[in-house]
Amino acid sequence: MARLTDGWIKLHRDLLEKEDIMSKPSRLAVWIWLLLTANYKPSRIDWKSKPRDLPAGAVLFAVEEVSVTLHINSRVIRNELKYLESARVIEYNTCRHVTKGSLVLIINWDTYQFDADALVTRRELEGNYKVTRRELEGNLIKESTEHKKERNTYNPFKFEIEECLQEWENTLRKFGINKPAQLDEIPIGSLIQRFGFEKTKLALLGAGFEASSTNFDPTKHVTITRLSKSGLFDKFVNLGAQNQPKDRHVHGLNSENV
């Protein structure tokens, strides 16, 4: 799909305070890609021979396009889009009423990006560009094929991950964090591969028993990224072993051998 390559955007310094975005390279890459490719003003495109209006801050794309550009697995990209939506920085729609493509609206685009002279490009001065049906549908066919392939081959630890997701869901709810546990499915799978199912499940449980302090902020500290850091993982495994329900026994693991 053709994209504009001229002009520039503004990147606000408050991004440095968004640890949930800055600490995740794939999430940061997706976020910046969206900013770079968004409409800077309302525009109209040709969609299946019919005009469609898009507001400023809108991005129309196929996930496969982003995957090829950023060299990031398309499943990871979908998860990052869902996370950005849950963090209320974008509105994310799959546009099923039109096609299987994706449409993102960047929230507060005008607040951060509005500048009459900011993004004037030669191509835009020549008129609004058009996304052709053939270009977009070609990418969507690739995206659909890739998605089916991932669904069939990804996640060899299906049942183990489901149990860990349930434990993580309980921990998130305990701290009042309004975030779907499924958004962390891939990093949880990586923890299982690295540390094993039993320890990972205990660590996800243990994260819910971390002692609070004046510096403790659940939205910043109760994260998979922090949990998996060297030295902290074993701490949470121990907390999980100490606080697991008495009627539940994790085979081959107890508080004495973690």
Secondary structure in CASP SS format (residue, H / E / C, confidence):
PFRMAT SS
TARGET T0000
AUTHOR 0000-0000-0000
METHOD secondary structure of the structure
MODEL  1
M C 1.00
A C 1.00
R C 1.00
L C 1.00
T C 1.00
D C 1.00
G C 1.00
W C 1.00
I C 1.00
K C 1.00
L C 1.00
H C 1.00
R H 1.00
D H 1.00
L H 1.00
L H 1.00
E H 1.00
K C 1.00
E H 1.00
D H 1.00
I H 1.00
M H 1.00
S C 1.00
K C 1.00
P H 1.00
S H 1.00
R H 1.00
L H 1.00
A H 1.00
V H 1.00
W H 1.00
I H 1.00
W H 1.00
L H 1.00
L H 1.00
L H 1.00
T H 1.00
A C 1.00
N C 1.00
Y C 1.00
K C 1.00
P C 1.00
S E 1.00
R E 1.00
I E 1.00
D E 1.00
W E 1.00
K C 1.00
S C 1.00
K E 1.00
P E 1.00
R E 1.00
D E 1.00
L E 1.00
P C 1.00
A C 1.00
G C 1.00
A E 1.00
V E 1.00
L E 1.00
F E 1.00
A C 1.00
V H 1.00
E H 1.00
E H 1.00
V H 1.00
S H 1.00
V H 1.00
T H 1.00
L H 1.00
H C 1.00
I C 1.00
N C 1.00
S H 1.00
R H 1.00
V H 1.00
I H 1.00
R H 1.00
N H 1.00
E H 1.00
L H 1.00
K H 1.00
Y H 1.00
L H 1.00
E H 1.00
S H 1.00
A C 1.00
R C 1.00
V C 1.00
I E 1.00
E E 1.00
Y E 1.00
N E 1.00
T C 1.00
C C 1.00
R C 1.00
H C 1.00
V C 1.00
T C 1.00
K C 1.00
G C 1.00
S E 1.00
L E 1.00
V E 1.00
L E 1.00
I E 1.00
I C 1.00
N C 1.00
W H 1.00
D H 1.00
T H 1.00
Y H 1.00
Q H 1.00
F C 1.00
D C 1.00
A C 1.00
D C 1.00
A C 1.00
L C 1.00
V C 1.00
T C 1.00
R H 1.00
R H 1.00
E H 1.00
L H 1.00
E C 1.00
G C 1.00
N C 1.00
Y C 1.00
K C 1.00
V C 1.00
T C 1.00
R H 1.00
R H 1.00
E H 1.00
L H 1.00
E H 1.00
G H 1.00
N H 1.00
L H 1.00
I H 1.00
K H 1.00
E H 1.00
S H 1.00
T H 1.00
E H 1.00
H H 1.00
K H 1.00
K H 1.00
E H 1.00
R H 1.00
N H 1.00
T H 1.00
Y C 1.00
N C 1.00
P C 1.00
F C 1.00
K H 1.00
F H 1.00
E H 1.00
I H 1.00
E H 1.00
E H 1.00
C H 1.00
L H 1.00
Q H 1.00
E H 1.00
W H 1.00
E H 1.00
N H 1.00
T H 1.00
L H 1.00
R H 1.00
K H 1.00
F C 1.00
G C 1.00
I C 1.00
N C 1.00
K C 1.00
P C 1.00
A H 1.00
Q H 1.00
L H 1.00
D H 1.00
E H 1.00
I H 1.00
P H 1.00
I H 1.00
G H 1.00
S H 1.00
L H 1.00
I H 1.00
Q H 1.00
R H 1.00
F H 1.00
G C 1.00
F H 1.00
E H 1.00
K H 1.00
T H 1.00
K H 1.00
L H 1.00
A H 1.00
L H 1.00
L H 1.00
G H 1.00
A H 1.00
G H 1.00
F H 1.00
E C 1.00
A C 1.00
S C 1.00
S C 1.00
T C 1.00
N C 1.00
F C 1.00
D C 1.00
P H 1.00
T H 1.00
K H 1.00
H H 1.00
V C 1.00
T C 1.00
I H 1.00
T H 1.00
R H 1.00
L H 1.00
S C 1.00
K C 1.00
S C 1.00
G C 1.00
L H 1.00
F H 1.00
D H 1.00
K H 1.00
F H 1.00
V H 1.00
N H 1.00
L H 1.00
G H 1.00
A H 1.00
Q H 1.00
N H 1.00
Q C 1.00
P C 1.00
K C 1.00
D C 1.00
R C 1.00
H C 1.00
V C 1.00
H C 1.00
G C 1.00
L C 1.00
N C 1.00
S C 1.00
E C 1.00
N C 1.00
V C 1.00
END
